Amino acid sequence: MDTTMLIKTKKDLKLKAQELASELGFSLTDIVNASLRQFVINQGITISKIPTERLDSYTNKKEILSAYKASLTEF
């Protein structure tokens, strides 16, 4: 069963995050859910100023999106 979360964040941060997520073929909900899953799996969070890898560096975004959506059924 899905649930709803209400969070407070800076408006400009939300807009930039939505724009980037959209460019990569995701919704902001997808990004938040993926982040929460990684937090649970890793039992912690890693925060870095330097991105280690960007999804737009891949040539087949549809394959990445398909794999991500398939992983949603694992939880």
PQR file of N, CA, C, O and H, with PARSE charges and radii, in Angstrom:
ATOM      1  N   MET A   1       0.834  -1.175   0.000 -0.4000 1.5000
ATOM      2  CA  MET A   1       0.000   0.000   0.000 -0.0000 2.0000
ATOM      3  C   MET A   1       0.887   1.249   0.000  0.5500 1.7000
ATOM      4  O   MET A   1       1.835   1.340   0.780 -0.5500 1.4000
ATOM      5  N   ASP A   2       0.585   2.184  -0.851 -0.4000 1.5000
ATOM      6  CA  ASP A   2       1.348   3.429  -0.911 -0.0000 2.0000
ATOM      7  C   ASP A   2       0.900   4.375   0.185  0.5500 1.7000
ATOM      8  O   ASP A   2      -0.222   4.286   0.685 -0.5500 1.4000
ATOM      9  H   ASP A   2      -0.185   2.110  -1.484  0.4000 1.0000
ATOM     10  N   THR A   3       1.785   5.275   0.549 -0.4000 1.5000
ATOM     11  CA  THR A   3       1.476   6.298   1.538 -0.0000 2.0000
ATOM     12  C   THR A   3       1.973   7.634   1.002  0.5500 1.7000
ATOM     13  O   THR A   3       2.751   7.679   0.049 -0.5500 1.4000
ATOM     14  H   THR A   3       2.696   5.347   0.144  0.4000 1.0000
ATOM     15  N   THR A   4       1.530   8.699   1.608 -0.4000 1.5000
ATOM     16  CA  THR A   4       1.919  10.037   1.191 -0.0000 2.0000
ATOM     17  C   THR A   4       2.798  10.667   2.255  0.5500 1.7000
ATOM     18  O   THR A   4       2.521  10.568   3.450 -0.5500 1.4000
ATOM     19  H   THR A   4       0.899   8.663   2.383  0.4000 1.0000
ATOM     20  N   MET A   5       3.871  11.321   1.799 -0.4000 1.5000
ATOM     21  CA  MET A   5       4.755  12.051   2.706 -0.0000 2.0000
ATOM     22  C   MET A   5       4.640  13.533   2.393  0.5500 1.7000
ATOM     23  O   MET A   5       4.526  13.927   1.233 -0.5500 1.4000
ATOM     24  H   MET A   5       4.096  11.401   0.828  0.4000 1.0000
ATOM     25  N   LEU A   6       4.672  14.339   3.423 -0.4000 1.5000
ATOM     26  CA  LEU A   6       4.679  15.785   3.250 -0.0000 2.0000
ATOM     27  C   LEU A   6       6.010  16.282   3.791  0.5500 1.7000
ATOM     28  O   LEU A   6       6.302  16.122   4.977 -0.5500 1.4000
ATOM     29  H   LEU A   6       4.765  14.020   4.366  0.4000 1.0000
ATOM     30  N   ILE A   7       6.821  16.886   2.921 -0.4000 1.5000
ATOM     31  CA  ILE A   7       8.118  17.395   3.359 -0.0000 2.0000
ATOM     32  C   ILE A   7       8.236  18.866   3.001  0.5500 1.7000
ATOM     33  O   ILE A   7       7.559  19.352   2.095 -0.5500 1.4000
ATOM     34  H   ILE A   7       6.584  17.015   1.959  0.4000 1.0000
ATOM     35  N   LYS A   8       9.098  19.568   3.718 -0.4000 1.5000
ATOM     36  CA  LYS A   8       9.376  20.967   3.403 -0.0000 2.0000
ATOM     37  C   LYS A   8      10.769  21.043   2.805  0.5500 1.7000
ATOM     38  O   LYS A   8      11.721  20.467   3.331 -0.5500 1.4000
ATOM     39  H   LYS A   8       9.648  19.173   4.455  0.4000 1.0000
ATOM     40  N   THR A   9      10.871  21.764   1.699 -0.4000 1.5000
ATOM     41  CA  THR A   9      12.161  21.986   1.054 -0.0000 2.0000
ATOM     42  C   THR A   9      12.121  23.349   0.381  0.5500 1.7000
ATOM     43  O   THR A   9      11.056  23.953   0.251 -0.5500 1.4000
ATOM     44  H   THR A   9      10.098  22.232   1.272  0.4000 1.0000
ATOM     45  N   LYS A  10      13.246  23.819  -0.033 -0.4000 1.5000
ATOM     46  CA  LYS A  10      13.322  25.108  -0.730 -0.0000 2.0000
ATOM     47  C   LYS A  10      12.682  24.972  -2.108  0.5500 1.7000
ATOM     48  O   LYS A  10      12.881  23.979  -2.808 -0.5500 1.4000
ATOM     49  H   LYS A  10      14.112  23.330   0.072  0.4000 1.0000
ATOM     50  N   LYS A  11      11.908  25.992  -2.482 -0.4000 1.5000
ATOM     51  CA  LYS A  11      11.187  25.960  -3.754 -0.0000 2.0000
ATOM     52  C   LYS A  11      12.136  25.794  -4.939  0.5500 1.7000
ATOM     53  O   LYS A  11      11.870  25.001  -5.842 -0.5500 1.4000
ATOM     54  H   LYS A  11      11.747  26.798  -1.913  0.4000 1.0000
ATOM     55  N   ASP A  12      13.250  26.544  -4.938 -0.4000 1.5000
ATOM     56  CA  ASP A  12      14.174  26.452  -6.073 -0.0000 2.0000
ATOM     57  C   ASP A  12      14.834  25.078  -6.151  0.5500 1.7000
ATOM     58  O   ASP A  12      15.103  24.584  -7.246 -0.5500 1.4000
ATOM     59  H   ASP A  12      13.466  27.188  -4.204  0.4000 1.0000
ATOM     60  N   LEU A  13      15.097  24.459  -5.004 -0.4000 1.5000
ATOM     61  CA  LEU A  13      15.668  23.110  -4.995 -0.0000 2.0000
ATOM     62  C   LEU A  13      14.684  22.108  -5.593  0.5500 1.7000
ATOM     63  O   LEU A  13      15.067  21.248  -6.386 -0.5500 1.4000
ATOM     64  H   LEU A  13      14.878  24.861  -4.114  0.4000 1.0000
ATOM     65  N   LYS A  14      13.416  22.226  -5.207 -0.4000 1.5000
ATOM     66  CA  LYS A  14      12.388  21.326  -5.742 -0.0000 2.0000
ATOM     67  C   LYS A  14      12.275  21.479  -7.259  0.5500 1.7000
ATOM     68  O   LYS A  14      12.210  20.486  -7.984 -0.5500 1.4000
ATOM     69  H   LYS A  14      13.104  22.924  -4.563  0.4000 1.0000
ATOM     70  N   LEU A  15      12.253  22.711  -7.730 -0.4000 1.5000
ATOM     71  CA  LEU A  15      12.109  22.948  -9.166 -0.0000 2.0000
ATOM     72  C   LEU A  15      13.304  22.406  -9.949  0.5500 1.7000
ATOM     73  O   LEU A  15      13.130  21.801 -11.006 -0.5500 1.4000
ATOM     74  H   LEU A  15      12.306  23.518  -7.142  0.4000 1.0000
ATOM     75  N   LYS A  16      14.520  22.623  -9.430 -0.4000 1.5000
ATOM     76  CA  LYS A  16      15.717  22.102 -10.104 -0.0000 2.0000
ATOM     77  C   LYS A  16      15.718  20.577 -10.106  0.5500 1.7000
ATOM     78  O   LYS A  16      16.082  19.950 -11.101 -0.5500 1.4000
ATOM     79  H   LYS A  16      14.661  23.115  -8.571  0.4000 1.0000
ATOM     80  N   ALA A  17      15.307  19.985  -8.984 -0.4000 1.5000
ATOM     81  CA  ALA A  17      15.259  18.520  -8.887 -0.0000 2.0000
ATOM     82  C   ALA A  17      14.217  17.951  -9.845  0.5500 1.7000
ATOM     83  O   ALA A  17      14.471  16.941 -10.501 -0.5500 1.4000
ATOM     84  H   ALA A  17      15.011  20.495  -8.176  0.4000 1.0000
ATOM     85  N   GLN A  18      13.051  18.584  -9.933 -0.4000 1.5000
ATOM     86  CA  GLN A  18      12.010  18.124 -10.855 -0.0000 2.0000
ATOM     87  C   GLN A  18      12.495  18.210 -12.299  0.5500 1.7000
ATOM     88  O   GLN A  18      12.257  17.306 -13.100 -0.5500 1.4000
ATOM     89  H   GLN A  18      12.844  19.404  -9.400  0.4000 1.0000
ATOM     90  N   GLU A  19      13.171  19.296 -12.617 -0.4000 1.5000
ATOM     91  CA  GLU A  19      13.664  19.487 -13.984 -0.0000 2.0000
ATOM     92  C   GLU A  19      14.697  18.416 -14.344  0.5500 1.7000
ATOM     93  O   GLU A  19      14.628  17.822 -15.420 -0.5500 1.4000
ATOM     94  H   GLU A  19      13.364  20.030 -11.967  0.4000 1.0000
ATOM     95  N   LEU A  20      15.643  18.173 -13.454 -0.4000 1.5000
ATOM     96  CA  LEU A  20      16.669  17.166 -13.713 -0.0000 2.0000
ATOM     97  C   LEU A  20      16.052  15.773 -13.808  0.5500 1.7000
ATOM     98  O   LEU A  20      16.391  14.999 -14.703 -0.5500 1.4000
ATOM     99  H   LEU A  20      15.699  18.656 -12.580  0.4000 1.0000
ATOM    100  N   ALA A  21      15.150  15.458 -12.887 -0.4000 1.5000
ATOM    101  CA  ALA A  21      14.488  14.149 -12.913 -0.0000 2.0000
ATOM    102  C   ALA A  21      13.758  13.957 -14.240  0.5500 1.7000
ATOM    103  O   ALA A  21      13.842  12.894 -14.855 -0.5500 1.4000
ATOM    104  H   ALA A  21      14.874  16.086 -12.159  0.4000 1.0000
ATOM    105  N   SER A  22      13.054  14.979 -14.670 -0.4000 1.5000
ATOM    106  CA  SER A  22      12.312  14.910 -15.929 -0.0000 2.0000
ATOM    107  C   SER A  22      13.251  14.709 -17.121  0.5500 1.7000
ATOM    108  O   SER A  22      12.957  13.919 -18.018 -0.5500 1.4000
ATOM    109  H   SER A  22      12.986  15.843 -14.170  0.4000 1.0000
ATOM    110  N   GLU A  23      14.376  15.421 -17.130 -0.4000 1.5000
ATOM    111  CA  GLU A  23      15.353  15.266 -18.210 -0.0000 2.0000
ATOM    112  C   GLU A  23      15.868  13.832 -18.289  0.5500 1.7000
ATOM    113  O   GLU A  23      16.200  13.344 -19.369 -0.5500 1.4000
ATOM    114  H   GLU A  23      14.615  16.063 -16.401  0.4000 1.0000
ATOM    115  N   LEU A  24      15.932  13.162 -17.141 -0.4000 1.5000
ATOM    116  CA  LEU A  24      16.438  11.794 -17.087 -0.0000 2.0000
ATOM    117  C   LEU A  24      15.337  10.753 -17.238  0.5500 1.7000
ATOM    118  O   LEU A  24      15.608   9.552 -17.230 -0.5500 1.4000
ATOM    119  H   LEU A  24      15.663  13.559 -16.263  0.4000 1.0000
ATOM    120  N   GLY A  25      14.089  11.213 -17.377 -0.4000 1.5000
ATOM    121  CA  GLY A  25      12.979  10.292 -17.597 -0.0000 2.0000
ATOM    122  C   GLY A  25      12.334   9.768 -16.327  0.5500 1.7000
ATOM    123  O   GLY A  25      11.671   8.731 -16.344 -0.5500 1.4000
ATOM    124  H   GLY A  25      13.869  12.188 -17.384  0.4000 1.0000
ATOM    125  N   PHE A  26      12.528  10.487 -15.220 -0.4000 1.5000
ATOM    126  CA  PHE A  26      11.958  10.066 -13.940 -0.0000 2.0000
ATOM    127  C   PHE A  26      11.043  11.146 -13.393  0.5500 1.7000
ATOM    128  O   PHE A  26      11.098  12.300 -13.818 -0.5500 1.4000
ATOM    129  H   PHE A  26      13.066  11.330 -15.207  0.4000 1.0000
ATOM    130  N   SER A  27      10.203  10.758 -12.449 -0.4000 1.5000
ATOM    131  CA  SER A  27       9.438  11.741 -11.692 -0.0000 2.0000
ATOM    132  C   SER A  27      10.197  12.027 -10.401  0.5500 1.7000
ATOM    133  O   SER A  27      11.092  11.269 -10.026 -0.5500 1.4000
ATOM    134  H   SER A  27      10.158   9.821 -12.104  0.4000 1.0000
ATOM    135  N   LEU A  28       9.852  13.100  -9.732 -0.4000 1.5000
ATOM    136  CA  LEU A  28      10.487  13.403  -8.454 -0.0000 2.0000
ATOM    137  C   LEU A  28      10.134  12.331  -7.427  0.5500 1.7000
ATOM    138  O   LEU A  28      10.940  12.027  -6.548 -0.5500 1.4000
ATOM    139  H   LEU A  28       9.125  13.716 -10.037  0.4000 1.0000
ATOM    140  N   THR A  29       8.948  11.761  -7.528 -0.4000 1.5000
ATOM    141  CA  THR A  29       8.556  10.647  -6.655 -0.0000 2.0000
ATOM    142  C   THR A  29       9.482   9.457  -6.859  0.5500 1.7000
ATOM    143  O   THR A  29       9.893   8.822  -5.888 -0.5500 1.4000
ATOM    144  H   THR A  29       8.293  12.008  -8.243  0.4000 1.0000
ATOM    145  N   ASP A  30       9.818   9.144  -8.119 -0.4000 1.5000
ATOM    146  CA  ASP A  30      10.764   8.054  -8.397 -0.0000 2.0000
ATOM    147  C   ASP A  30      12.099   8.304  -7.700  0.5500 1.7000
ATOM    148  O   ASP A  30      12.678   7.393  -7.108 -0.5500 1.4000
ATOM    149  H   ASP A  30       9.485   9.660  -8.908  0.4000 1.0000
ATOM    150  N   ILE A  31      12.584   9.544  -7.772 -0.4000 1.5000
ATOM    151  CA  ILE A  31      13.878   9.897  -7.183 -0.0000 2.0000
ATOM    152  C   ILE A  31      13.835   9.778  -5.665  0.5500 1.7000
ATOM    153  O   ILE A  31      14.758   9.233  -5.060 -0.5500 1.4000
ATOM    154  H   ILE A  31      12.115  10.285  -8.253  0.4000 1.0000
ATOM    155  N   VAL A  32      12.777  10.280  -5.047 -0.4000 1.5000
ATOM    156  CA  VAL A  32      12.648  10.194  -3.585 -0.0000 2.0000
ATOM    157  C   VAL A  32      12.557   8.735  -3.154  0.5500 1.7000
ATOM    158  O   VAL A  32      13.211   8.334  -2.192 -0.5500 1.4000
ATOM    159  H   VAL A  32      12.026  10.723  -5.538  0.4000 1.0000
ATOM    160  N   ASN A  33      11.756   7.941  -3.852 -0.4000 1.5000
ATOM    161  CA  ASN A  33      11.625   6.522  -3.497 -0.0000 2.0000
ATOM    162  C   ASN A  33      12.946   5.775  -3.659  0.5500 1.7000
ATOM    163  O   ASN A  33      13.296   4.951  -2.814 -0.5500 1.4000
ATOM    164  H   ASN A  33      11.225   8.267  -4.634  0.4000 1.0000
ATOM    165  N   ALA A  34      13.680   6.053  -4.730 -0.4000 1.5000
ATOM    166  CA  ALA A  34      14.979   5.405  -4.931 -0.0000 2.0000
ATOM    167  C   ALA A  34      15.945   5.803  -3.818  0.5500 1.7000
ATOM    168  O   ALA A  34      16.699   4.968  -3.320 -0.5500 1.4000
ATOM    169  H   ALA A  34      13.396   6.723  -5.416  0.4000 1.0000
ATOM    170  N   SER A  35      15.924   7.064  -3.432 -0.4000 1.5000
ATOM    171  CA  SER A  35      16.795   7.534  -2.351 -0.0000 2.0000
ATOM    172  C   SER A  35      16.440   6.871  -1.029  0.5500 1.7000
ATOM    173  O   SER A  35      17.330   6.478  -0.274 -0.5500 1.4000
ATOM    174  H   SER A  35      15.311   7.743  -3.836  0.4000 1.0000
ATOM    175  N   LEU A  36      15.156   6.743  -0.743 -0.4000 1.5000
ATOM    176  CA  LEU A  36      14.728   6.081   0.494 -0.0000 2.0000
ATOM    177  C   LEU A  36      15.121   4.610   0.494  0.5500 1.7000
ATOM    178  O   LEU A  36      15.546   4.078   1.519 -0.5500 1.4000
ATOM    179  H   LEU A  36      14.433   7.062  -1.356  0.4000 1.0000
ATOM    180  N   ARG A  37      14.978   3.949  -0.661 -0.4000 1.5000
ATOM    181  CA  ARG A  37      15.383   2.541  -0.750 -0.0000 2.0000
ATOM    182  C   ARG A  37      16.874   2.374  -0.478  0.5500 1.7000
ATOM    183  O   ARG A  37      17.279   1.480   0.264 -0.5500 1.4000
ATOM    184  H   ARG A  37      14.633   4.382  -1.493  0.4000 1.0000
ATOM    185  N   GLN A  38      17.686   3.236  -1.080 -0.4000 1.5000
ATOM    186  CA  GLN A  38      19.130   3.161  -0.868 -0.0000 2.0000
ATOM    187  C   GLN A  38      19.488   3.437   0.590  0.5500 1.7000
ATOM    188  O   GLN A  38      20.401   2.814   1.131 -0.5500 1.4000
ATOM    189  H   GLN A  38      17.356   3.962  -1.684  0.4000 1.0000
ATOM    190  N   PHE A  39      18.788   4.351   1.218 -0.4000 1.5000
ATOM    191  CA  PHE A  39      19.008   4.653   2.629 -0.0000 2.0000
ATOM    192  C   PHE A  39      18.749   3.415   3.487  0.5500 1.7000
ATOM    193  O   PHE A  39      19.520   3.112   4.397 -0.5500 1.4000
ATOM    194  H   PHE A  39      18.046   4.857   0.778  0.4000 1.0000
ATOM    195  N   VAL A  40      17.668   2.708   3.194 -0.4000 1.5000
ATOM    196  CA  VAL A  40      17.320   1.492   3.947 -0.0000 2.0000
ATOM    197  C   VAL A  40      18.321   0.375   3.651  0.5500 1.7000
ATOM    198  O   VAL A  40      18.806  -0.281   4.573 -0.5500 1.4000
ATOM    199  H   VAL A  40      17.041   2.954   2.455  0.4000 1.0000
ATOM    200  N   ILE A  41      18.630   0.158   2.386 -0.4000 1.5000
ATOM    201  CA  ILE A  41      19.559  -0.908   2.001 -0.0000 2.0000
ATOM    202  C   ILE A  41      20.941  -0.681   2.619  0.5500 1.7000
ATOM    203  O   ILE A  41      21.543  -1.611   3.156 -0.5500 1.4000
ATOM    204  H   ILE A  41      18.236   0.691   1.637  0.4000 1.0000
ATOM    205  N   ASN A  42      21.439   0.556   2.543 -0.4000 1.5000
ATOM    206  CA  ASN A  42      22.787   0.873   3.022 -0.0000 2.0000
ATOM    207  C   ASN A  42      22.845   1.155   4.518  0.5500 1.7000
ATOM    208  O   ASN A  42      23.928   1.281   5.091 -0.5500 1.4000
ATOM    209  H   ASN A  42      20.950   1.311   2.108  0.4000 1.0000
ATOM    210  N   GLN A  43      21.682   1.253   5.144 -0.4000 1.5000
ATOM    211  CA  GLN A  43      21.616   1.602   6.567 -0.0000 2.0000
ATOM    212  C   GLN A  43      22.337   2.918   6.840  0.5500 1.7000
ATOM    213  O   GLN A  43      22.953   3.090   7.892 -0.5500 1.4000
ATOM    214  H   GLN A  43      20.803   1.151   4.679  0.4000 1.0000
ATOM    215  N   GLY A  44      22.257   3.828   5.905 -0.4000 1.5000
ATOM    216  CA  GLY A  44      22.894   5.128   6.046 -0.0000 2.0000
ATOM    217  C   GLY A  44      22.819   5.887   4.739  0.5500 1.7000
ATOM    218  O   GLY A  44      22.202   5.437   3.773 -0.5500 1.4000
ATOM    219  H   GLY A  44      21.756   3.688   5.051  0.4000 1.0000
ATOM    220  N   ILE A  45      23.452   7.038   4.725 -0.4000 1.5000
ATOM    221  CA  ILE A  45      23.400   7.889   3.540 -0.0000 2.0000
ATOM    222  C   ILE A  45      24.794   8.424   3.229  0.5500 1.7000
ATOM    223  O   ILE A  45      25.562   8.744   4.136 -0.5500 1.4000
ATOM    224  H   ILE A  45      23.952   7.404   5.509  0.4000 1.0000
ATOM    225  N   THR A  46      25.108   8.515   1.956 -0.4000 1.5000
ATOM    226  CA  THR A  46      26.369   9.100   1.517 -0.0000 2.0000
ATOM    227  C   THR A  46      26.048  10.402   0.798  0.5500 1.7000
ATOM    228  O   THR A  46      25.251  10.425  -0.140 -0.5500 1.4000
ATOM    229  H   THR A  46      24.484   8.255   1.219  0.4000 1.0000
ATOM    230  N   ILE A  47      26.668  11.470   1.238 -0.4000 1.5000
ATOM    231  CA  ILE A  47      26.456  12.774   0.610 -0.0000 2.0000
ATOM    232  C   ILE A  47      27.797  13.244   0.066  0.5500 1.7000
ATOM    233  O   ILE A  47      28.795  13.282   0.784 -0.5500 1.4000
ATOM    234  H   ILE A  47      27.316  11.451   1.999  0.4000 1.0000
ATOM    235  N   SER A  48      27.804  13.602  -1.212 -0.4000 1.5000
ATOM    236  CA  SER A  48      29.047  14.002  -1.865 -0.0000 2.0000
ATOM    237  C   SER A  48      28.799  15.219  -2.742  0.5500 1.7000
ATOM    238  O   SER A  48      27.749  15.327  -3.376 -0.5500 1.4000
ATOM    239  H   SER A  48      26.993  13.571  -1.796  0.4000 1.0000
ATOM    240  N   LYS A  49      29.754  16.131  -2.781 -0.4000 1.5000
ATOM    241  CA  LYS A  49      29.655  17.289  -3.663 -0.0000 2.0000
ATOM    242  C   LYS A  49      29.966  16.915  -5.103  0.5500 1.7000
ATOM    243  O   LYS A  49      29.520  17.588  -6.033 -0.5500 1.4000
ATOM    244  H   LYS A  49      30.606  16.044  -2.265  0.4000 1.0000
ATOM    245  N   ILE A  50      30.722  15.854  -5.288 -0.4000 1.5000
ATOM    246  CA  ILE A  50      31.140  15.446  -6.625 -0.0000 2.0000
ATOM    247  C   ILE A  50      30.313  14.243  -7.065  0.5500 1.7000
ATOM    248  O   ILE A  50      30.408  13.179  -6.454 -0.5500 1.4000
ATOM    249  H   ILE A  50      31.084  15.308  -4.533  0.4000 1.0000
ATOM    250  N   PRO A  51      29.498  14.391  -8.118 -0.5600 1.5000
ATOM    251  CA  PRO A  51      28.724  13.232  -8.579  0.2800 2.0000
ATOM    252  C   PRO A  51      29.655  12.131  -9.075  0.5500 1.7000
ATOM    253  O   PRO A  51      30.636  12.394  -9.771 -0.5500 1.4000
ATOM    254  N   THR A  52      29.331  10.899  -8.705 -0.4000 1.5000
ATOM    255  CA  THR A  52      30.162   9.784  -9.138 -0.0000 2.0000
ATOM    256  C   THR A  52      29.776   9.306 -10.530  0.5500 1.7000
ATOM    257  O   THR A  52      30.615   8.791 -11.268 -0.5500 1.4000
ATOM    258  H   THR A  52      28.534  10.685  -8.140  0.4000 1.0000
ATOM    259  N   GLU A  53      28.512   9.475 -10.888 -0.4000 1.5000
ATOM    260  CA  GLU A  53      28.056   9.002 -12.190 -0.0000 2.0000
ATOM    261  C   GLU A  53      26.725   9.675 -12.500  0.5500 1.7000
ATOM    262  O   GLU A  53      25.880   9.815 -11.616 -0.5500 1.4000
ATOM    263  H   GLU A  53      27.830   9.894 -10.288  0.4000 1.0000
ATOM    264  N   ARG A  54      26.538  10.083 -13.724 -0.4000 1.5000
ATOM    265  CA  ARG A  54      25.272  10.686 -14.133 -0.0000 2.0000
ATOM    266  C   ARG A  54      24.565   9.747 -15.088  0.5500 1.7000
ATOM    267  O   ARG A  54      25.183   9.135 -15.958 -0.5500 1.4000
ATOM    268  H   ARG A  54      27.225   9.969 -14.441  0.4000 1.0000
ATOM    269  N   LEU A  55      23.257   9.645 -14.909 -0.4000 1.5000
ATOM    270  CA  LEU A  55      22.483   8.752 -15.766 -0.0000 2.0000
ATOM    271  C   LEU A  55      22.515   9.177 -17.225  0.5500 1.7000
ATOM    272  O   LEU A  55      22.419   8.335 -18.118 -0.5500 1.4000
ATOM    273  H   LEU A  55      22.754  10.142 -14.202  0.4000 1.0000
ATOM    274  N   ASP A  56      22.651  10.480 -17.479 -0.4000 1.5000
ATOM    275  CA  ASP A  56      22.637  10.911 -18.876 -0.0000 2.0000
ATOM    276  C   ASP A  56      23.918  10.533 -19.620  0.5500 1.7000
ATOM    277  O   ASP A  56      24.028  10.764 -20.824 -0.5500 1.4000
ATOM    278  H   ASP A  56      22.729  11.164 -16.753  0.4000 1.0000
ATOM    279  N   SER A  57      24.880   9.956 -18.910 -0.4000 1.5000
ATOM    280  CA  SER A  57      26.079   9.479 -19.596 -0.0000 2.0000
ATOM    281  C   SER A  57      25.831   8.147 -20.295  0.5500 1.7000
ATOM    282  O   SER A  57      26.627   7.720 -21.131 -0.5500 1.4000
ATOM    283  H   SER A  57      24.791   9.768 -17.931  0.4000 1.0000
ATOM    284  N   TYR A  58      24.738   7.501 -19.952 -0.4000 1.5000
ATOM    285  CA  TYR A  58      24.383   6.243 -20.598 -0.0000 2.0000
ATOM    286  C   TYR A  58      23.703   6.529 -21.927  0.5500 1.7000
ATOM    287  O   TYR A  58      23.027   7.546 -22.080 -0.5500 1.4000
ATOM    288  H   TYR A  58      24.092   7.848 -19.272  0.4000 1.0000
ATOM    289  N   THR A  59      23.881   5.643 -22.870 -0.4000 1.5000
ATOM    290  CA  THR A  59      23.280   5.849 -24.183 -0.0000 2.0000
ATOM    291  C   THR A  59      21.863   5.303 -24.252  0.5500 1.7000
ATOM    292  O   THR A  59      21.067   5.770 -25.067 -0.5500 1.4000
ATOM    293  H   THR A  59      24.431   4.817 -22.745  0.4000 1.0000
ATOM    294  N   ASN A  60      21.531   4.335 -23.422 -0.4000 1.5000
ATOM    295  CA  ASN A  60      20.220   3.714 -23.487 -0.0000 2.0000
ATOM    296  C   ASN A  60      19.427   3.997 -22.212  0.5500 1.7000
ATOM    297  O   ASN A  60      19.351   3.154 -21.319 -0.5500 1.4000
ATOM    298  H   ASN A  60      22.178   3.956 -22.760  0.4000 1.0000
ATOM    299  N   LYS A  61      18.837   5.199 -22.136 -0.4000 1.5000
ATOM    300  CA  LYS A  61      18.083   5.598 -20.950 -0.0000 2.0000
ATOM    301  C   LYS A  61      16.853   4.725 -20.737  0.5500 1.7000
ATOM    302  O   LYS A  61      16.457   4.486 -19.596 -0.5500 1.4000
ATOM    303  H   LYS A  61      18.899   5.884 -22.862  0.4000 1.0000
ATOM    304  N   LYS A  62      16.243   4.244 -21.819 -0.4000 1.5000
ATOM    305  CA  LYS A  62      15.048   3.407 -21.682 -0.0000 2.0000
ATOM    306  C   LYS A  62      15.370   2.119 -20.940  0.5500 1.7000
ATOM    307  O   LYS A  62      14.563   1.644 -20.141 -0.5500 1.4000
ATOM    308  H   LYS A  62      16.565   4.438 -22.746  0.4000 1.0000
ATOM    309  N   GLU A  63      16.536   1.553 -21.196 -0.4000 1.5000
ATOM    310  CA  GLU A  63      16.950   0.329 -20.514 -0.0000 2.0000
ATOM    311  C   GLU A  63      17.154   0.589 -19.017  0.5500 1.7000
ATOM    312  O   GLU A  63      16.771  -0.229 -18.180 -0.5500 1.4000
ATOM    313  H   GLU A  63      17.192   1.939 -21.845  0.4000 1.0000
ATOM    314  N   ILE A  64      17.751   1.719 -18.695 -0.4000 1.5000
ATOM    315  CA  ILE A  64      17.967   2.076 -17.288 -0.0000 2.0000
ATOM    316  C   ILE A  64      16.630   2.275 -16.592  0.5500 1.7000
ATOM    317  O   ILE A  64      16.423   1.774 -15.487 -0.5500 1.4000
ATOM    318  H   ILE A  64      18.062   2.384 -19.375  0.4000 1.0000
ATOM    319  N   LEU A  65      15.722   3.004 -17.230 -0.4000 1.5000
ATOM    320  CA  LEU A  65      14.409   3.254 -16.649 -0.0000 2.0000
ATOM    321  C   LEU A  65      13.642   1.953 -16.463  0.5500 1.7000
ATOM    322  O   LEU A  65      12.985   1.761 -15.440 -0.5500 1.4000
ATOM    323  H   LEU A  65      15.890   3.412 -18.128  0.4000 1.0000
ATOM    324  N   SER A  66      13.721   1.069 -17.429 -0.4000 1.5000
ATOM    325  CA  SER A  66      13.045  -0.222 -17.333 -0.0000 2.0000
ATOM    326  C   SER A  66      13.588  -1.038 -16.161  0.5500 1.7000
ATOM    327  O   SER A  66      12.818  -1.637 -15.409 -0.5500 1.4000
ATOM    328  H   SER A  66      14.255   1.225 -18.260  0.4000 1.0000
ATOM    329  N   ALA A  67      14.903  -1.062 -16.006 -0.4000 1.5000
ATOM    330  CA  ALA A  67      15.517  -1.802 -14.893 -0.0000 2.0000
ATOM    331  C   ALA A  67      15.117  -1.193 -13.560  0.5500 1.7000
ATOM    332  O   ALA A  67      14.848  -1.913 -12.599 -0.5500 1.4000
ATOM    333  H   ALA A  67      15.528  -0.575 -16.617  0.4000 1.0000
ATOM    334  N   TYR A  68      15.079   0.136 -13.500 -0.4000 1.5000
ATOM    335  CA  TYR A  68      14.672   0.802 -12.261 -0.0000 2.0000
ATOM    336  C   TYR A  68      13.228   0.457 -11.911  0.5500 1.7000
ATOM    337  O   TYR A  68      12.933   0.095 -10.772 -0.5500 1.4000
ATOM    338  H   TYR A  68      15.298   0.721 -14.281  0.4000 1.0000
ATOM    339  N   LYS A  69      12.334   0.568 -12.881 -0.4000 1.5000
ATOM    340  CA  LYS A  69      10.926   0.280 -12.610 -0.0000 2.0000
ATOM    341  C   LYS A  69      10.723  -1.179 -12.213  0.5500 1.7000
ATOM    342  O   LYS A  69       9.874  -1.478 -11.374 -0.5500 1.4000
ATOM    343  H   LYS A  69      12.574   0.862 -13.806  0.4000 1.0000
ATOM    344  N   ALA A  70      11.487  -2.083 -12.804 -0.4000 1.5000
ATOM    345  CA  ALA A  70      11.402  -3.495 -12.421 -0.0000 2.0000
ATOM    346  C   ALA A  70      11.856  -3.684 -10.983  0.5500 1.7000
ATOM    347  O   ALA A  70      11.327  -4.536 -10.269 -0.5500 1.4000
ATOM    348  H   ALA A  70      12.176  -1.840 -13.486  0.4000 1.0000
ATOM    349  N   SER A  71      12.842  -2.887 -10.551 -0.4000 1.5000
ATOM    350  CA  SER A  71      13.346  -3.020  -9.180 -0.0000 2.0000
ATOM    351  C   SER A  71      12.335  -2.539  -8.146  0.5500 1.7000
ATOM    352  O   SER A  71      12.434  -2.895  -6.971 -0.5500 1.4000
ATOM    353  H   SER A  71      13.271  -2.195 -11.132  0.4000 1.0000
ATOM    354  N   LEU A  72      11.374  -1.741  -8.567 -0.4000 1.5000
ATOM    355  CA  LEU A  72      10.370  -1.235  -7.624 -0.0000 2.0000
ATOM    356  C   LEU A  72       9.528  -2.350  -7.030  0.5500 1.7000
ATOM    357  O   LEU A  72       9.014  -2.216  -5.920 -0.5500 1.4000
ATOM    358  H   LEU A  72      11.294  -1.452  -9.521  0.4000 1.0000
ATOM    359  N   THR A  73       9.386  -3.437  -7.751 -0.4000 1.5000
ATOM    360  CA  THR A  73       8.559  -4.543  -7.264 -0.0000 2.0000
ATOM    361  C   THR A  73       9.277  -5.373  -6.209  0.5500 1.7000
ATOM    362  O   THR A  73       8.665  -6.237  -5.581 -0.5500 1.4000
ATOM    363  H   THR A  73       9.804  -3.545  -8.653  0.4000 1.0000
ATOM    364  N   GLU A  74      10.580  -5.119  -6.004 -0.4000 1.5000
ATOM    365  CA  GLU A  74      11.353  -5.882  -5.027 -0.0000 2.0000
ATOM    366  C   GLU A  74      11.052  -5.472  -3.590  0.5500 1.7000
ATOM    367  O   GLU A  74      11.360  -6.225  -2.666 -0.5500 1.4000
ATOM    368  H   GLU A  74      11.078  -4.418  -6.514  0.4000 1.0000
ATOM    369  N   PHE A  75      10.468  -4.317  -3.378 -0.4000 1.5000
ATOM    370  CA  PHE A  75      10.204  -3.835  -2.019 -0.0000 2.0000
ATOM    371  C   PHE A  75       8.733  -3.849  -1.705  0.5500 1.7000
ATOM    372  O   PHE A  75       8.333  -3.475  -0.602 -0.5500 1.4000
ATOM    373  H   PHE A  75      10.218  -3.704  -4.128  0.4000 1.0000
TER
END
